[in-house]
Amino acid sequence: MSLSDFVKEKRSLAKLTQPEMAEKAGVGLRFVRELEQGKETLRLDKVNQVLKLFGCQVGAVELTRNS
């Protein structure tokens, strides 16, 4: 699942509009729209502000190598 789909799903389950989520997370509405549209260059600190609403955060994950 992509980050944009994850955020959309969590927002929908929380019954929040984009403006409501932006206000609760302390980010701009434009940022929320870009996040949900899958913009590839976003500020990580702001992404985590949004994800914090759902008890999540973005972090480094070790990739496994297939030999």
C-alpha positions, 0 to 999 in steps of 0.5 A, a space after each residue: 500500500 502506498 503512503 498516499 493510500 494509507 493516509 486516505 484510508 486512515 483519514 476516511 476511517 477517522 471520518 475526517 475531511 482533508 481540512 479537518 485533518 490538516 488542522 488537527 495535524 498542524 499542516 496546511 491543506 495544500 500539504 494534505 492534498 499533495 500527500 494524498 495525491 502521492 507527491 514524491 517530494 514532501 517534508 518528512 517532518 510534516 508527513 510524520 505530523 500527519 501520521 502521528 494522528 494515527 499513531 504512526 510515523 515514517 522511519 528507516 526500514 532495512 531492505 532485504 536482499 534476495 540472493 
